């Protein structure tokens, strides 16, 4: 049964509505609803993507002679052949006194940069890069907090045709080297430290380690965040941020092809050294403008605050909202410091209209029994975006009951691999409990069963059956695309398999049940881990949990690990309560065979539970890249547990 949580009051005021009418006028089509527009967008891709450019007035310096040609395989697809432009120039098309970036930290120290300020500082940084010898296609990298200097460095890099990659400052030196070292970068932008949970984390040793480990670096630009007394300028190759910036009267943008690389993103790296995924300037720009401008309905009057680090693709996605002339509110610090109301206070004070977060944050707020709507009006807030994990049904309830009753709650799902979304929100459609509102325009998404047949209202593999502009250009050091092909096209030839276990609903929305490489398969029945998590979420004694499938007696059995409130013990009564709840609300097949208490749950540096690493530890297999795990010490909780011994 579907529960209606929200529906648009004035859909005709949205940019999606205007776009639908715009396409009707250009194509002699008539669209009765979004779903008809969507079907047109995937059957007429050239008209759709060109129409998107026309609607948002995206003009190229040289025009395309062909919008799309797939040739023989999606990997060979080429978009907007002949078109050229500069990515940063599109994000900096506004140049006035309107606020572009509002940067705020835990201590509520605030900095505001207008679009005019941003244009000037990007020009100065770009001139610093040129003076340092950076040229087109060179790699420039950052280990930076979510502050304005990071965006300035990225825009300066891409403005001269160089390629940007970044990590969060809470990454350890080994994890940074595993990622950025592969790219042979020439410039490193790095903060002298960062502040988290009220504590200063000094980066001195990390900076010296990176200087030694990455010999290709010509310069290391140190940005003052914690104002350390250590004088970095005494060391070879190091220069301060202020000294690096070179004043210049006019900014010159390097014009590059549509397919020119703009970003290099990294896979999680939990099963080996992270893959370096190369994304094009053109594909990234068009996908982001489509998603931000149409699906999120962001315009020049909006203020977007997405709680993210610079090691998560949502940072790259968020920054593209500058192309729409909107304001970005950047928050650097812990989301729950000094308490869980910190971000809600920020949303109120800065009049944020679109707030991006994760299901984990919402779970923490609910776990603390917080009631944001009792203390904050959130008057300007029209949309909450969530991603990073499936949004559980109880979290829909919590948002509408205790945060804001008339907000559009948009769960979005895609990934680093496509630097964008397959499914996301829509200002024309209702929000149903537990469902992502729609599949994105231009994305030929289906769900395949194990035989490769498309199914509706049945669970299976999330796939995309046609090429799309934000497919990666390729992987770093993968000249024949063999690793690229193996990652996405080996299971269903010619079809992108994303690795999510999902269902397309009768409402034409989407439910994600977790990663398909961690799908449980007891007795041959496929069960998504999210199906169990959603039953556990309301249990107040449980802070966090992780569920895996253990190989057992020529089958798979479900094992559930729980982290409890300090002082509590997993006794028989709590175990029975957990099992009864899962059996009643899901099915007997979902009930864990074993439930064990742990003191911590391993997560990636971006905060995602690493079920695969737990599964490997339980089975006695080696984890090859501990640097990708934020809290590797947590793995000891899962190692050599006698309760999981096959000979017991």
C-alpha positions as CSV (number, residue, x, y, z in Angstrom):
1,X,0.0,0.0,0.0
2,X,1.4,3.4,-1.0
3,X,1.1,6.3,1.5
4,X,0.9,9.8,0.0
5,X,3.2,12.1,2.0
6,X,3.3,15.2,-0.2
7,X,2.0,16.6,-3.4
8,X,2.8,19.8,-5.3
9,X,0.5,22.7,-4.8
10,X,1.6,24.8,-7.8
11,X,3.3,22.5,-10.3
12,X,2.9,25.1,-13.0
13,X,5.3,27.4,-11.2
14,X,8.2,24.9,-11.6
15,X,10.9,24.9,-14.2
16,X,10.0,21.3,-15.0
17,X,6.5,22.5,-16.0
18,X,8.0,25.3,-18.1
19,X,10.4,22.9,-19.8
20,X,7.6,20.5,-20.7
21,X,5.7,23.3,-22.3
22,X,8.9,24.6,-24.0
23,X,9.5,21.2,-25.6
24,X,5.9,21.0,-26.7
25,X,6.3,24.2,-28.6
26,X,9.5,23.0,-30.3
27,X,8.5,19.5,-31.1
28,X,4.8,19.6,-31.8
29,X,4.3,17.1,-29.0
30,X,1.7,17.1,-26.3
31,X,2.6,15.8,-22.9
32,X,-0.2,15.1,-20.4
33,X,2.2,14.4,-17.5
34,X,5.8,13.9,-16.6
35,X,5.8,10.3,-17.5
36,X,5.0,11.1,-21.2
37,X,7.8,13.7,-21.2
38,X,10.1,11.1,-19.7
39,X,9.3,8.5,-22.4
40,X,9.9,11.1,-25.1
41,X,13.2,12.0,-23.6
42,X,14.6,8.4,-23.8
43,X,13.2,7.7,-27.2
44,X,14.4,11.0,-28.7
45,X,17.7,11.6,-26.9
46,X,19.2,14.1,-29.4
47,X,16.1,16.3,-29.3
48,X,15.9,16.1,-25.5
49,X,19.5,17.0,-24.8
50,X,19.5,19.8,-27.3
51,X,16.2,21.0,-25.9
52,X,17.7,21.1,-22.5
53,X,20.6,23.3,-23.8
54,X,18.0,25.6,-25.5
55,X,15.8,25.9,-22.4
56,X,18.7,26.9,-20.1
57,X,20.5,28.9,-22.8
58,X,23.6,26.8,-22.7
59,X,25.6,28.1,-25.6
60,X,28.8,26.5,-26.8
61,X,31.8,28.4,-28.3
62,X,31.6,26.1,-31.3
63,X,28.4,24.3,-32.1
64,X,27.9,20.5,-32.3
65,X,27.6,19.0,-35.7
66,X,26.1,15.8,-34.2
67,X,24.2,15.5,-30.8
68,X,24.7,11.8,-30.2
69,X,26.2,8.8,-32.0
70,X,26.4,5.5,-30.2
71,X,28.3,3.7,-32.9
72,X,28.5,0.0,-31.8
73,X,28.3,0.1,-28.0
74,X,27.4,2.6,-25.2
75,X,31.1,2.8,-24.5
76,X,31.7,4.2,-27.9
77,X,28.9,6.8,-27.6
78,X,29.9,10.4,-28.5
79,X,27.8,13.4,-27.4
80,X,27.8,16.9,-28.9
81,X,30.6,16.2,-31.3
82,X,32.3,19.4,-32.4
83,X,31.0,21.4,-29.5
84,X,33.5,23.3,-27.3
85,X,33.2,25.4,-24.2
86,X,34.7,25.9,-20.7
87,X,33.1,24.3,-17.7
88,X,34.2,26.9,-15.2
89,X,33.0,29.7,-17.4
90,X,29.4,28.3,-17.4
91,X,29.5,28.1,-13.6
92,X,30.7,31.7,-13.4
93,X,28.3,33.2,-16.0
94,X,26.8,35.3,-13.2
95,X,29.1,38.2,-12.2
96,X,27.3,40.6,-9.8
97,X,26.8,41.4,-6.2
98,X,24.5,38.4,-5.5
99,X,25.8,36.0,-2.9
100,X,27.5,33.1,-4.5
101,X,29.1,31.3,-1.5
102,X,28.3,31.6,2.2
103,X,30.8,29.6,4.2
104,X,30.2,28.7,7.9
105,X,32.0,26.5,10.3
106,X,31.2,24.9,13.6
107,X,32.0,28.1,15.5
108,X,29.6,30.0,13.2
109,X,32.4,32.0,11.7
110,X,30.9,33.3,8.4
111,X,32.3,34.4,5.1
112,X,30.3,35.7,2.1
113,X,31.6,35.9,-1.4
114,X,29.5,37.5,-4.1
115,X,29.6,36.3,-7.7
116,X,31.8,39.3,-8.5
117,X,34.2,38.2,-5.7
118,X,34.2,34.6,-6.9
119,X,35.0,35.6,-10.5
120,X,37.9,37.8,-9.3
121,X,39.4,35.1,-6.9
122,X,39.1,32.4,-9.5
123,X,40.9,34.6,-12.1
124,X,43.7,35.2,-9.5
125,X,44.0,31.5,-8.7
126,X,44.0,30.6,-12.4
127,X,46.9,33.0,-12.9
128,X,48.7,31.4,-10.0
129,X,48.3,28.0,-11.7
130,X,49.6,29.4,-15.0
131,X,52.6,30.9,-13.2
132,X,53.3,27.5,-11.6
133,X,53.4,25.9,-15.1
134,X,50.0,24.2,-15.2
135,X,48.7,23.5,-18.6
136,X,45.7,21.8,-20.2
137,X,45.1,18.2,-19.1
138,X,47.4,18.5,-16.1
139,X,46.0,17.2,-12.8
140,X,45.4,19.5,-9.9
141,X,44.2,18.0,-6.7
142,X,42.8,19.1,-3.4
143,X,42.7,17.8,0.2
144,X,40.3,20.4,1.5
145,X,37.4,21.1,3.7
146,X,34.0,22.2,2.3
147,X,35.0,25.9,2.1
148,X,35.0,28.6,-0.5
149,X,38.8,28.2,-1.3
150,X,38.1,24.7,-2.5
151,X,35.5,25.8,-5.0
152,X,37.8,28.6,-6.1
153,X,40.7,26.2,-6.7
154,X,38.5,23.8,-8.6
155,X,37.0,26.5,-10.8
156,X,40.5,28.0,-11.5
157,X,41.8,24.5,-12.4
158,X,39.0,23.8,-14.9
159,X,39.1,27.3,-16.3
160,X,42.5,26.6,-17.8
161,X,41.5,23.1,-19.0
162,X,43.3,21.2,-16.2
163,X,41.6,18.3,-14.4
164,X,40.4,18.4,-10.8
165,X,40.3,15.6,-8.1
166,X,39.8,16.0,-4.4
167,X,39.7,14.2,-1.0
168,X,38.3,15.2,2.3
169,X,40.9,16.4,4.9
170,X,39.8,13.6,7.3
171,X,41.3,11.0,4.9
172,X,44.5,9.5,6.2
173,X,47.7,10.0,4.3
174,X,47.7,6.4,2.9
175,X,44.1,6.8,1.6
176,X,45.0,10.1,0.0
177,X,48.1,8.7,-1.7
178,X,46.2,5.7,-2.9
179,X,43.8,8.0,-4.7
180,X,45.6,11.2,-5.7
181,X,49.0,9.6,-6.2
182,X,47.8,7.6,-9.1
183,X,47.1,10.8,-11.0
184,X,50.6,12.2,-10.9
185,X,49.3,15.6,-10.0
186,X,51.4,18.8,-10.3
187,X,49.7,21.0,-7.8
188,X,48.2,20.1,-4.4
189,X,45.8,22.5,-2.6
190,X,45.6,21.4,1.1
191,X,44.3,23.0,4.3
192,X,46.7,23.3,7.3
193,X,44.1,21.3,9.2
194,X,40.3,21.2,9.9
195,X,38.0,21.5,12.8
196,X,35.5,18.7,13.7
197,X,33.5,18.2,16.9
198,X,35.2,21.3,18.3
199,X,38.7,19.9,18.0
200,X,41.5,21.2,15.7
201,X,43.1,18.5,13.6
202,X,46.5,19.7,12.4
203,X,47.7,18.5,9.0
204,X,51.4,19.1,9.4
205,X,52.5,15.4,9.3
206,X,50.0,14.6,6.5
207,X,51.3,17.4,4.3
208,X,54.9,16.3,4.8
209,X,53.9,12.7,4.0
210,X,52.2,13.8,0.7
211,X,55.2,15.9,-0.3
212,X,57.4,12.9,0.0
213,X,55.1,10.3,-1.5
214,X,54.0,12.3,-4.6
215,X,57.1,13.3,-6.5
216,X,55.3,14.9,-9.4
217,X,54.1,17.8,-7.3
218,X,55.5,21.2,-8.4
219,X,53.9,23.1,-5.6
220,X,51.8,22.6,-2.5
221,X,49.4,25.4,-1.7
222,X,48.5,25.6,2.0
223,X,45.2,27.2,2.9
224,X,44.9,28.5,6.5
225,X,42.0,27.0,8.3
226,X,43.3,26.3,11.8
227,X,46.0,29.0,11.6
228,X,48.9,26.8,12.8
229,X,52.2,28.2,13.9
230,X,54.0,25.8,11.7
231,X,55.6,27.8,8.8
232,X,55.0,25.7,5.7
233,X,56.8,28.2,3.5
234,X,60.1,27.1,4.9
235,X,59.7,23.8,3.1
236,X,60.5,23.1,-0.6
237,X,57.6,23.4,-3.0
238,X,55.2,24.9,-0.3
239,X,53.5,28.2,-0.7
240,X,50.7,30.0,1.1
241,X,47.3,30.6,-0.4
242,X,47.7,34.4,-0.4
243,X,51.1,34.2,-2.0
244,X,49.8,31.8,-4.7
245,X,47.0,34.1,-5.8
246,X,48.1,36.3,-8.6
247,X,46.0,39.4,-9.3
248,X,44.9,39.8,-12.9
249,X,42.5,42.2,-14.6
250,X,40.8,39.8,-16.9
251,X,40.1,36.1,-16.7
252,X,40.9,34.0,-19.8
253,X,39.1,30.7,-20.1
254,X,40.6,27.8,-22.1
255,X,38.0,26.5,-24.5
256,X,38.0,22.6,-24.7
257,X,35.9,19.9,-26.4
258,X,32.6,18.7,-24.9
259,X,34.3,15.4,-24.0
260,X,37.3,17.0,-22.3
261,X,38.0,15.6,-18.8
262,X,36.9,17.9,-15.9
263,X,36.8,15.6,-12.8
264,X,38.4,12.4,-11.7
265,X,36.4,10.6,-9.0
266,X,37.3,7.6,-6.9
267,X,35.5,4.4,-6.1
268,X,35.4,3.4,-2.4
269,X,38.5,1.2,-2.7
270,X,37.3,-1.4,-0.1
271,X,38.3,-4.3,-2.4
272,X,41.5,-2.8,-3.8
273,X,43.2,0.4,-4.8
274,X,40.4,2.9,-5.7
275,X,39.4,3.1,-9.3
276,X,40.0,6.6,-10.9
277,X,36.8,7.4,-12.8
278,X,37.2,10.2,-15.4
279,X,34.2,12.5,-16.2
280,X,33.7,14.8,-19.1
281,X,33.1,18.6,-18.8
282,X,30.0,18.5,-21.1
283,X,28.3,15.4,-19.7
284,X,28.8,16.6,-16.2
285,X,27.4,20.1,-16.9
286,X,24.3,18.9,-18.8
287,X,23.4,16.2,-16.3
288,X,23.8,18.5,-13.3
289,X,21.8,21.4,-14.9
290,X,19.1,18.9,-15.7
291,X,19.0,17.5,-12.2
292,X,19.4,20.7,-10.3
293,X,17.4,23.0,-12.5
294,X,14.5,20.6,-13.5
295,X,14.3,17.8,-11.0
296,X,15.2,20.0,-7.9
297,X,13.7,23.1,-9.4
298,X,16.6,25.3,-8.3
299,X,16.8,28.8,-9.7
300,X,18.8,32.0,-9.1
301,X,16.7,32.9,-6.1
302,X,17.5,29.6,-4.3
303,X,20.0,28.9,-1.5
304,X,21.3,25.3,-1.6
305,X,23.0,23.8,1.4
306,X,24.2,20.2,0.9
307,X,26.0,18.7,3.9
308,X,28.9,17.0,2.2
309,X,32.7,16.6,2.1
310,X,35.0,17.2,-0.9
311,X,35.5,13.4,-1.1
312,X,31.9,12.7,-2.0
313,X,30.4,13.3,-5.5
314,X,27.6,15.4,-3.9
315,X,30.2,18.2,-3.5
316,X,30.8,18.3,-7.3
317,X,27.1,18.0,-7.9
318,X,26.3,20.8,-5.5
319,X,28.9,23.2,-7.0
320,X,27.2,23.0,-10.4
321,X,24.2,25.0,-8.9
322,X,26.4,28.0,-9.5
323,X,25.6,27.6,-13.2
324,X,22.0,28.4,-12.3
325,X,23.0,31.6,-10.4
326,X,21.9,30.3,-7.0
327,X,23.6,30.7,-3.6
328,X,25.6,27.9,-2.0
329,X,25.7,27.7,1.8
330,X,28.8,25.7,2.7
331,X,29.0,24.1,6.1
332,X,32.2,22.7,7.4
333,X,32.2,20.7,10.6
334,X,30.2,18.0,12.4
335,X,26.4,18.0,11.7
336,X,25.6,17.3,15.3
337,X,27.9,19.6,17.1
338,X,27.3,21.0,19.6
339,X,23.9,19.2,19.2
340,X,21.7,17.7,16.5
341,X,20.0,21.1,16.0
342,X,23.1,22.7,14.5
343,X,22.2,22.4,10.9
344,X,18.5,23.2,11.4
345,X,19.6,26.5,13.1
346,X,21.8,27.2,10.0
347,X,18.9,26.5,7.6
348,X,16.8,29.0,9.4
349,X,19.4,31.7,9.8
350,X,20.6,31.5,6.2
351,X,17.1,31.1,4.7
352,X,18.1,27.9,2.9
353,X,15.5,26.6,0.4
354,X,17.1,23.3,-0.6
355,X,18.8,21.1,2.0
356,X,20.8,18.0,1.2
357,X,21.7,15.4,3.7
358,X,21.9,11.6,4.3
359,X,19.5,9.1,5.8
360,X,22.1,8.5,8.5
361,X,21.9,12.1,9.6
362,X,18.1,11.9,9.8
363,X,18.4,8.7,11.8
364,X,20.7,10.4,14.2
365,X,18.2,13.3,14.7
366,X,15.4,10.8,15.2
367,X,17.5,8.7,17.6
368,X,18.1,11.9,19.7
369,X,14.3,12.4,19.9
370,X,14.9,15.9,18.4
371,X,11.9,17.9,17.2
372,X,13.3,20.6,14.9
373,X,9.8,22.0,14.0
374,X,9.3,23.0,17.6
375,X,12.3,25.3,17.5
376,X,12.7,26.4,13.9
377,X,10.2,27.7,11.4
378,X,12.3,26.5,8.3
379,X,10.0,28.9,6.4
380,X,12.2,29.1,3.3
381,X,12.9,25.3,3.2
382,X,11.0,23.8,0.2
383,X,13.0,20.6,-0.5
384,X,15.0,18.1,1.5
385,X,17.3,15.9,-0.6
386,X,18.7,12.7,0.8
387,X,21.3,10.2,-0.6
388,X,24.1,7.9,0.4
389,X,21.8,5.1,1.4
390,X,18.2,4.0,0.9
391,X,15.8,6.3,2.8
392,X,13.8,4.2,5.1
393,X,10.0,4.5,5.5
394,X,10.3,5.6,9.2
395,X,12.5,8.4,8.1
396,X,9.8,9.7,5.7
397,X,7.5,9.7,8.7
398,X,10.0,11.5,10.9
399,X,10.6,14.3,8.4
400,X,6.9,15.1,7.9
401,X,6.0,14.8,11.6
402,X,9.0,16.5,13.2
403,X,10.9,18.6,10.6
404,X,8.4,20.1,8.2
405,X,5.0,18.9,7.1
406,X,4.9,20.6,3.7
407,X,8.4,20.0,2.5
408,X,9.2,18.0,-0.7
409,X,11.3,15.0,0.5
410,X,13.3,13.9,-2.4
411,X,15.4,10.7,-2.1
412,X,17.9,10.7,-4.9
413,X,20.1,7.8,-6.2
414,X,22.9,7.5,-8.6
415,X,26.6,7.5,-7.8
416,X,30.2,8.5,-8.3
417,X,30.3,6.2,-11.4
418,X,27.9,8.6,-13.3
419,X,28.5,11.7,-11.1
420,X,24.8,12.2,-11.2
421,X,21.5,10.4,-10.6
422,X,19.4,7.6,-12.2
423,X,16.4,8.4,-10.0
424,X,15.4,11.5,-8.0
425,X,12.8,14.1,-7.1
426,X,10.2,15.9,-9.3
427,X,8.2,19.1,-8.6
428,X,5.3,17.7,-10.7
429,X,4.8,14.4,-8.9
430,X,3.7,13.3,-5.4
431,X,6.0,11.9,-2.8
432,X,5.0,8.4,-1.7
433,X,6.4,6.8,1.5
434,X,9.4,4.7,0.7
435,X,9.7,5.6,-3.0
436,X,12.0,7.8,-5.0
437,X,9.7,9.9,-7.1
438,X,10.8,9.2,-10.6
439,X,13.5,8.1,-13.0
440,X,15.5,11.1,-14.4
441,X,14.9,12.5,-17.8
442,X,17.0,11.0,-20.5
443,X,18.0,8.0,-18.4
444,X,16.7,4.7,-19.9
445,X,16.5,2.9,-16.5
446,X,15.0,-0.5,-16.1
447,X,15.1,-3.3,-13.6
448,X,16.2,-6.7,-14.9
449,X,15.5,-10.1,-13.4
450,X,18.3,-12.7,-13.3
451,X,17.5,-13.6,-16.9
452,X,18.0,-10.1,-18.2
453,X,14.3,-9.5,-18.7
454,X,12.7,-6.1,-17.8
455,X,10.3,-6.3,-14.9
456,X,7.9,-3.9,-13.1
457,X,7.0,-4.3,-9.4
458,X,9.6,-7.1,-9.1
459,X,13.0,-6.8,-7.6
460,X,16.1,-7.1,-9.6
461,X,19.2,-5.3,-11.0
462,X,19.0,-1.6,-11.7
463,X,20.3,-1.1,-15.3
464,X,20.4,1.6,-17.9
465,X,19.8,0.3,-21.4
466,X,21.0,3.3,-23.4
467,X,24.0,5.6,-23.3
468,X,23.8,8.9,-21.4
469,X,26.1,12.0,-21.5
470,X,27.6,11.6,-18.0
471,X,28.9,8.1,-18.5
472,X,32.6,8.1,-17.6
473,X,35.1,8.9,-20.4
474,X,37.0,6.0,-18.9
475,X,39.2,4.8,-16.0
476,X,42.7,6.2,-15.4
477,X,45.3,3.8,-16.7
478,X,42.8,1.7,-18.5
479,X,43.7,2.3,-22.2
480,X,41.7,-0.5,-23.7
481,X,38.6,0.1,-21.4
482,X,38.8,-3.5,-20.2
483,X,38.3,-2.5,-16.5
484,X,35.6,-0.1,-17.5
485,X,33.7,-2.7,-19.5
486,X,34.1,-5.3,-16.7
487,X,32.7,-2.8,-14.1
488,X,29.4,-2.0,-15.8
489,X,28.8,-4.1,-19.0
490,X,30.0,-7.6,-18.4
491,X,26.8,-9.0,-16.9
492,X,24.4,-7.7,-19.5
493,X,26.2,-6.9,-22.8
494,X,25.5,-3.4,-24.1
495,X,23.6,-2.5,-20.9
496,X,24.9,-0.5,-18.0
497,X,24.5,-2.5,-14.7
498,X,24.8,-0.1,-11.8
499,X,25.0,-2.6,-8.9
500,X,21.8,-1.6,-7.1
501,X,19.1,-4.1,-6.1
502,X,15.9,-2.2,-6.9
503,X,12.2,-2.3,-8.0
504,X,10.3,0.0,-10.3
505,X,6.9,0.6,-8.6
506,X,3.5,0.8,-10.0
507,X,3.7,4.6,-9.4
508,X,6.7,4.6,-11.8
509,X,8.9,5.5,-8.9
510,X,11.8,3.5,-7.6
511,X,12.8,1.7,-4.4
512,X,16.5,0.8,-3.7
513,X,17.1,-2.2,-1.5
514,X,20.9,-1.9,-1.3
515,X,23.9,-2.8,-3.3
516,X,23.4,-5.9,-5.3
517,X,26.9,-7.2,-4.4
518,X,25.7,-7.4,-0.8
519,X,22.2,-8.8,-1.6
520,X,21.4,-11.7,0.7
521,X,20.4,-15.0,-0.9
522,X,19.2,-17.5,1.7
523,X,17.5,-20.5,0.1
524,X,17.8,-18.8,-3.3
525,X,15.6,-15.9,-2.4
526,X,17.1,-12.4,-3.0
527,X,16.8,-10.0,-0.1
528,X,18.1,-6.5,0.0
529,X,19.9,-5.4,3.2
530,X,17.7,-2.3,3.3
531,X,14.7,-4.5,3.8
532,X,16.1,-5.6,7.2
533,X,17.4,-2.2,8.1
534,X,14.0,-0.6,7.8
535,X,12.6,-3.0,10.3
536,X,15.4,-2.3,12.8
537,X,15.4,1.5,12.5
538,X,12.5,2.0,15.0
539,X,14.2,-0.1,17.8
540,X,15.5,2.6,20.2
541,X,18.1,0.4,21.8
542,X,20.0,0.0,18.5
543,X,22.3,2.8,17.4
544,X,23.6,1.2,14.2
545,X,23.5,-2.2,12.5
546,X,25.0,-4.2,9.7
547,X,23.7,-7.3,8.0
548,X,25.5,-9.7,5.8
549,X,25.1,-13.1,4.3
550,X,27.4,-15.9,5.6
551,X,28.2,-18.9,3.6
552,X,26.8,-21.8,5.7
553,X,26.0,-25.5,5.0
554,X,26.1,-25.0,1.2
555,X,23.7,-22.1,1.5
556,X,23.6,-18.5,2.8
557,X,22.4,-17.5,6.3
558,X,21.6,-14.0,7.4
559,X,23.8,-12.6,10.2
560,X,22.9,-9.3,11.9
561,X,25.3,-7.2,13.9
562,X,24.0,-4.5,16.2
563,X,25.7,-1.6,18.0
564,X,23.6,-0.8,21.1
565,X,23.2,2.3,23.3
566,X,26.2,2.3,25.8
567,X,25.5,0.1,28.8
568,X,23.0,-2.2,27.1
569,X,23.6,-5.9,26.5
570,X,22.0,-7.9,23.7
571,X,20.0,-10.3,25.8
572,X,17.5,-13.0,24.7
573,X,14.5,-10.6,25.1
574,X,16.0,-8.0,22.7
575,X,16.9,-10.7,20.2
576,X,13.4,-12.0,20.3
577,X,12.0,-8.6,19.8
578,X,14.2,-8.0,16.8
579,X,13.3,-11.3,15.2
580,X,9.6,-10.9,15.9
581,X,9.6,-7.5,14.3
582,X,11.4,-8.6,11.2
583,X,9.2,-11.7,10.9
584,X,6.0,-9.8,11.3
585,X,6.8,-6.8,9.0
586,X,9.0,-8.5,6.4
587,X,8.9,-12.3,6.3
588,X,10.3,-15.4,8.0
589,X,13.0,-15.5,5.3
590,X,14.3,-12.1,6.4
591,X,14.8,-13.2,10.0
592,X,18.6,-13.4,10.9
593,X,19.9,-16.8,11.9
594,X,22.4,-15.1,14.2
595,X,22.3,-11.7,15.9
596,X,25.6,-10.5,17.5
597,X,26.5,-7.3,19.5
598,X,29.5,-5.2,18.3
599,X,31.0,-2.0,19.7
600,X,31.4,-0.3,16.3
601,X,30.4,-0.7,12.6
602,X,33.0,0.0,9.9
603,X,32.3,2.8,7.5
604,X,33.9,4.4,4.4
605,X,35.4,7.8,4.9
606,X,32.2,9.1,3.4
607,X,30.1,7.5,6.1
608,X,28.7,4.5,4.3
609,X,28.4,1.1,6.1
610,X,30.9,-1.3,4.5
611,X,28.9,-4.6,4.5
612,X,31.3,-6.1,2.0
613,X,34.3,-5.6,4.3
614,X,32.4,-7.2,7.2
615,X,31.5,-10.1,4.9
616,X,35.2,-10.6,3.9
617,X,36.4,-10.5,7.6
618,X,33.7,-13.0,8.6
619,X,34.8,-15.4,5.9
620,X,38.5,-14.9,6.8
621,X,39.4,-13.1,3.5
622,X,41.9,-10.3,3.3
623,X,40.8,-6.7,3.0
624,X,43.3,-5.2,0.6
625,X,42.8,-1.5,1.3
626,X,42.3,-0.6,5.0
627,X,43.0,3.1,4.1
628,X,39.5,3.4,2.6
629,X,37.9,2.6,6.0
630,X,37.4,5.5,8.3
631,X,37.5,3.3,11.4
632,X,39.4,0.1,10.5
633,X,39.7,-0.8,14.2
634,X,36.0,-1.6,14.1
635,X,36.8,-4.7,12.0
636,X,38.2,-6.5,15.1
637,X,34.6,-6.8,16.3
638,X,33.8,-9.2,13.5
639,X,37.0,-11.3,13.3
640,X,37.1,-14.8,14.6
641,X,33.7,-14.7,16.3
642,X,33.1,-18.2,17.7
643,X,29.4,-17.8,17.2
644,X,30.1,-17.8,13.4
645,X,32.4,-20.8,13.4
646,X,31.1,-23.3,10.9
647,X,32.4,-26.2,13.1
648,X,30.4,-25.1,16.2
